[in-house]
Amino acid sequence: MTLMEDVISSERFGLGWEFTREGYGWAQDGWYRETVTGWQLDTSGFVRYQGRFYLVTILTTENPNENYGVSTLTTIASDVWKFLKP
């Protein structure tokens, strides 16, 4: 939890951007450039909704570049946020 709470703002995207900004959860994001399949990006976190915590994970693969993957994760996390937002 400590690592998930202390993500620096420049590395906060996906669930880390949407949910932690509003104080509804903790998240950690990750990325790796695979030489064959391109950028692999993920975001995982605990999301509080109606008094309960849920574990949410979004995985992407074969992103043409890091920014594309960040944008994809943040868009999906935003859609999840719209559904779960109190």
Number of C-alpha atoms within 10 A of each C-alpha: 10 7 9 17 13 12 18 9 10 7 13 21 26 29 31 27 23 22 24 21 13 9 10 17 21 24 27 24 23 15 16 12 16 12 7 7 11 16 21 20 23 20 24 19 23 22 22 18 14 9 6 8 13 11 12 14 16 17 15 15 16 14 18 13 12 16 11 13 24 24 13 19 24 21 16 14 23 18 13 15 17 11 9 14 14 9
